[in-house]
């Protein structure tokens, strides 16, 4: 799915590419007659929109049993495109018997890039912002779950080749927030790089967030900032053999890659 910085027409910018692309690929898989398994990259946003959704759910835990029911074209349309695309994939899979479907649901993907750093990528831009002073006035305590790219890659391989793999696999092992991530980075890089030292109060984000980023509307701030979710990735550990590295390692490896590429400079 595309992740445009500015969303003016969510139907055209998000829904049509996400759902249409999913249909095209899976219909071709059926036509081929040789495809036996499809591994689809979905997202943790297909499981939930807000941290409050998880807190209010019957189990109170984010896992593969969860489905996003609160996103729409007018509220967090990216998440809506992801859950709609995944549901479309399951509908197509159930309508045929030549291949089976396995879905991977990562969180925000961090960690070192294998094929070059793309500044337009959400995670790369975020990590750059952590270290270049963009958050010098404070980082928000915006709740999210994070996955390391290396574990995401391994999960795809295991899902493709383990005959017993089935259903969905949630990989958002690390429940965290922006401020917490920057403080992990400060342990190693705080003396040399302009990492934030404080968090932004929720009241400030609620008041001014919509003017800074249209996605940071007041409903989103209220339902995500300063909240903590419980997550459960035990299915991926048990059935795919995924061993999750510490979040600090993922962040440090990615931050160092940006330094080595000359994207991040030491503070003066």
N, C-alpha and C positions, 0 to 999 in steps of 0.2 A: 504494500500500500504506500502511496506517496505520503510525505509528511511536510506539506508546504508551510512556510513561515506565516504567510497570510492566507486565511481561508475566506474567500468571498462567495463561492458557490460550492458548498460541500457535496452536493449531488454530483456535479461535474468533476470537481477536483479530487474527491475521495471515493465516493460510493461507486461510481462507474468504473474507474480503474481497478479497484479492489475486487468488486464482485464480478465484473466482466472478465478481468484477468484470470480469476479463479475458475470461472466457467470454461474459458478457452483452454486452459492447460488441462483440466480434468477431462473435458470432452475429448481432447486429443489423446489422452492416456487411454481412454476407453476405445477409441477408434484404432489405436495401434495394435491391439490384440496381444501385445508382448509384455506390457507393463503389469507387474504383479503387486507392487506396493508403491504408494505415493506417500512421501513424508512432507507435510505442509508446515511451513513456518507461520504460525499465528502470533499471538501476543498475550501477555497477561491482561491486557485491556479487553480481551474477549471474555475474561473471567469477572472483571469488575471495572467500574468507572472510578469510584471514589473509595478512600479508606473507610468512610462511614458505611458504605455498602457492606463491607466485610464485617465490621463491628456489629451491624444490625442483622446479619445473616443468622440462620438457625444454629450453625456450628460455630460461628465467630472466627472461622479459619479460612484463609484463601488457599484453595487447592483445585484439583481437576474437576470436582463436582460443581464448581461455581460457574454461573453464566451471567454475563453482563445484561442487566435488564433496565438500566437507568439511562444509558447513553441514547442520543437521538441526533437528528440532523441539526437541531438547534442547541444541544448541550453535549459538548465533547464529541463532535462528529467523527474525529479520527477513531476513537474507541468504537463508535457505532459502525464504522466501515469494517473494522477488524472482526467484530463479533458477527456481523452480517455475512462477511466473506467466509468465515469459518462454518457458520451454519449452512451456507450454500454448499460448501464442500462436503459436509456430512450428508446432505440431501442427495447430492450426486452420487456419493459413494454407496449409499443404501439402495440406489435405483439400478445398480449393476452388480455383477458378480465376477468380473474378470480381475479386479485388483482390490486390495484393502487399503484403508487410510489410517495413518498415524499422524497425530498433530503435536507439534512442539510449541509450547507457550512460554517464551522467555519474558523476563521483565526488561527494564532498561539495560541495554547491553553495554558493558564496559570491558576494559582490558585492551591489550595491544592489538593493533591492526596488522594483518598479515600481508595485505596487498597495497599498502600505502595509505597515508592519512588523507582523508577527505574532509576539509573544513566545513563543508555543507552538511556533513553527517551530524545528527543531533548530539550523540554522545561525545564526539570530538569537539564540537563547539562548546558543549557544556564544560568539558575538562579544561579547555583553553580558558574559558571564563573563570573557572575556579582559581587559576594561577596567574592571570594577567591583570588583576585588580578590578574586574567587572563586578565582583561581589564585595568590594572593599568596605561598603557601608553595612554589610551583613548578608548572610545567606539564609534563605527561607527554610523552615523546618517542614518541607513539603514531603509528605509520606509517599514512599514508593518501594518497589522491590527491584533488586539488581541481579543481573546474571553476568557471568564472565563469558566472553566470546569463545574461549577455548572449551568451556563446558557445553556451550550451545552447539558448537561444531561437533563435539563428541556425541552429544545426544542425537543429532541427526544421523550420524553414522550408525550408532547402535540401534536406533529406531528402524533404519533401513534394512539391517542385516540380521537382527535377532528375530527369529520366526515368532517368538512368543510376545513380542512387542505389540501393544494394541491400545487404542483409545487416545487419550490426551496425556501429555506430560508437561507439568508446570515446573519451570526452572528458576523461579524467583526466590532463590535461597536466602538472600540477604534483604531483610526489611530494614530500611534506613531512611535518611532524608538528606537534603543538600548540605545542611550545616554539619551533620555528623560525618559525611564523606570528606568535607574540607578539613575537619579536625583530625581525621585519620591521616590525611596528606601532610598536615602541619608537623606531624611527628618527625618526618624525614626532610621535608622541604620548606618548613615554615621560616627558617632563618634567611633563605635566599629568594623566596618567591612571595608574591603579594596575595597570600591566601587570607580569607576573612578570619577575623578573630571573634566575631559575634554573630548572633542570629538576628533576623528581622522579626520584630513582634508581629503576631498574627493580626492585631488591630491595624497596624500600618499597612500590611499587605491587603487587608480587606478594604481599606480606604483608597489606596493608590494603585494596587495591582492591575485593575482594569485599564488604567491609563498607560501602564508600562508594557503590558502584553495582553492582547485581547483574549487569550486562552485563560488568563489568570482572573476570571470573573469572580464576583463575590460568592456565588454559590460554590464554586470550585474551591476557593480559599477556605470557606467555612467547613467544607466536607473533607478536606485533605490536610490542611496545615495544622501541625501540632498533635496529630493523631497517630496512634501506633496500631499496626495490623499484626495478626498472627498468621504465619505462613507455614505450609506443609509441603515439602518437596520429597517426601519419603518414597513416593511411587517411582520417581525417576532414579532414586538411589537404589531401590530394591530391584526394579525390573530392567533398568538400563545400565546399572553399575556406575552411575555418575558419582564421582567424588568431588565435592565442592571445596575449592581453595578459599582461604580467608578473603574477605572483602578488601582488606588493606593491601593485600598482594595484588589484586586486580587493579586497584586504583594506582598504586605506586608504579606498576609496570606500564600502565597507559600514560601516566604523567611523565615518566622518564622518556618514553618514546617521543612525546611532544617536545621535550627539552632537546633530545638528540637530533630532532628534525629542524631545530631552530625556530620552532613555532612559539615556544615560551622562552622569555628572556629573564635573567635575574633582575630583581629590583635594584634600583640605583640608590 
